[in-house]
Amino acid sequence: MIKEKGILFILIVLLISFISAQDLGLTLTANYDSSQSQIIATIKNIDANPQASYDVYAICTNGFSQVGSSQRVSGLQISSSEIIYIQISGGTSNGNCDVKVTDVNLPTNTLSVRVPVLVSSSAIKICDEGDKSVLGNDIQECQNNAWITINTCISTEKVLRDDNGKPYCGLEKNKFNFGILIYIFIASLIVFVIIWVRHFNSKKKK
């Protein structure tokens, strides 16, 4: 008797699990738009109750997460579709997001699809807007988190920097050569010594 009750209990649990995991009567497709950092999910009602409500959300890996809370879809008629846009932020390396559709009245009844997501270039800081740098004879400026060449110095010019350290193309100013000055000073000193010695010797002979 006890054994029969145990088998009956297991059958009831399995039946409840089967009912709770039944097909939603929907189809779900999704793809990732890297240019907008968002998942575009399409839900279509195949044979589900048009009066049912569903929560749509994403669970992601590698530091990605959806922006905001889940979105609710209600009153979706049979053969009708609805597009949901799920904004994604963060991300330390390429990962995945599981887009899920859950029946509001039966949370264990969930439809899911996995979508690969990529790290956006805007998530990786390359430079600060407006900063300037030098690459060979090119002067570059940071625009939209990327280095853009804004000027190329011609062969007769060099990349110089102003008082604020910002690069520009121009002719290099002649710098005073202290080596030549020292050479002239030493030569003049030698000549002076020679003249003085000769003058001293001439006076001594007299």
Number of C-alpha atoms within 10 A of each C-alpha: 6 7 8 9 10 11 12 12 12 12 12 12 12 12 12 11 13 12 12 15 15 12 14 20 13 18 17 18 15 20 16 21 15 14 9 10 19 19 23 17 22 15 19 19 20 16 14 16 15 13 9 15 18 22 17 24 24 24 13 20 16 15 14 22 17 19 14 10 11 15 13 15 19 13 13 21 17 15 11 12 16 14 14 18 16 23 17 22 15 17 20 14 14 14 16 20 22 17 23 19 28 20 18 17 10 12 13 14 18 19 20 17 16 16 20 15 24 17 19 17 13 13 12 12 9 13 16 14 13 12 12 20 16 18 11 10 17 20 21 20 21 18 15 14 17 16 21 15 17 11 14 18 16 12 7 9 14 18 20 16 12 8 6 6 9 14 18 20 18 14 11 11 7 6 6 8 8 9 9 10 11 11 11 12 12 12 12 12 12 12 12 12 12 12 12 12 12 12 11 11 11 10 9 8 6 5
